[in-house]
Amino acid sequence: DAKTTQPTSMDCAEGRAANLPCNHSTISGNEYVYWYRQIHSQGPQYIIHGLKNNETNEMASLIITEDRKSSTLILPHATLRDTAVYYCIVSLRGQGAQKLVFGQGTRLTINP
Amino acid sequence: GAGVSQSPSNKVTEKGKDVELRCDPISGHTALYWYRQSLGQGLEFLIYFQGNSAPDKSGLPSDRFSAERTGGSVSTLTIQRTQQEDSAVYLCASSSRGGFESSYNEQFFGPGTRLTVL
């Protein structure tokens, strides 16, 4: 079973920041938070990951609460191409190949 | 291109037939994964290979499903005596330990093979 809980769907206006929440209250100390997205008819795409510090890359920012029980993925200036299903996953890292356990994700729709 | 490729992109077969799905991972990636996604469902792990280690087959739904990875590169997923419930998109991914900033969990997915069993 997936260890994360996400809203089923969200809407955001184009050009605005999209904030996608994720609850992972049972995360263990050595598990990372990963975000992937899946645009319609494509394979999933890695976005970002973090352990406890906030992270930022060219695609998004990841904010992890101090107790690590929840996180938020931020797309700072959403475009229509960001419409996708976003998956929040917790997994060990750096210990060899790991199967990713995908939940149902959040279907994000960016509206013009 | 340098991404993960899969073939065929679409496969229609009759119930009871065997099918083979192919995955070409990114060159140099030592880990290769198979997932499937049924209509309206999330992604379900099937199997992964890592280097010369024994594969993790814990996600294979039945003994009709098998996979092999030859020469540490190309992989084939075989489904014997296909059933209608096998209809899904089968996704392959690869990853590598890489440098300090990367890890096996940054998996690169192919476009998938859409399997339809009539």
Chai-1 contact restraints between the chains, C-beta under 6 A:
chainA,res_idxA,chainB,res_idxB,connection_type,confidence,min_distance_angstrom,max_distance_angstrom,comment,restraint_id
A,Y34,B,N105,contact,1.0,0.0,6.0,A-B,restraint_1
A,G43,B,L91,contact,1.0,0.0,6.0,A-B,restraint_2
A,G43,B,F109,contact,1.0,0.0,6.0,A-B,restraint_3
A,G43,B,G110,contact,1.0,0.0,6.0,A-B,restraint_4
A,G43,B,P111,contact,1.0,0.0,6.0,A-B,restraint_5
A,G43,B,G112,contact,1.0,0.0,6.0,A-B,restraint_6
A,P44,B,F109,contact,1.0,0.0,6.0,A-B,restraint_7
A,Y46,B,E106,contact,1.0,0.0,6.0,A-B,restraint_8
A,S91,B,N105,contact,1.0,0.0,6.0,A-B,restraint_9
A,R93,B,S103,contact,1.0,0.0,6.0,A-B,restraint_10
A,R93,B,N105,contact,1.0,0.0,6.0,A-B,restraint_11
A,G94,B,S103,contact,1.0,0.0,6.0,A-B,restraint_12
A,G96,B,Q50,contact,1.0,0.0,6.0,A-B,restraint_13
A,A97,B,A31,contact,1.0,0.0,6.0,A-B,restraint_14
A,A97,B,Y48,contact,1.0,0.0,6.0,A-B,restraint_15
A,A97,B,Q50,contact,1.0,0.0,6.0,A-B,restraint_16
A,A97,B,Y104,contact,1.0,0.0,6.0,A-B,restraint_17
A,Q98,B,Y104,contact,1.0,0.0,6.0,A-B,restraint_18
A,Q98,B,N105,contact,1.0,0.0,6.0,A-B,restraint_19
A,K99,B,F45,contact,1.0,0.0,6.0,A-B,restraint_20
A,K99,B,Y48,contact,1.0,0.0,6.0,A-B,restraint_21
A,F102,B,G42,contact,1.0,0.0,6.0,A-B,restraint_22
A,F102,B,L43,contact,1.0,0.0,6.0,A-B,restraint_23
A,Q104,B,G42,contact,1.0,0.0,6.0,A-B,restraint_24
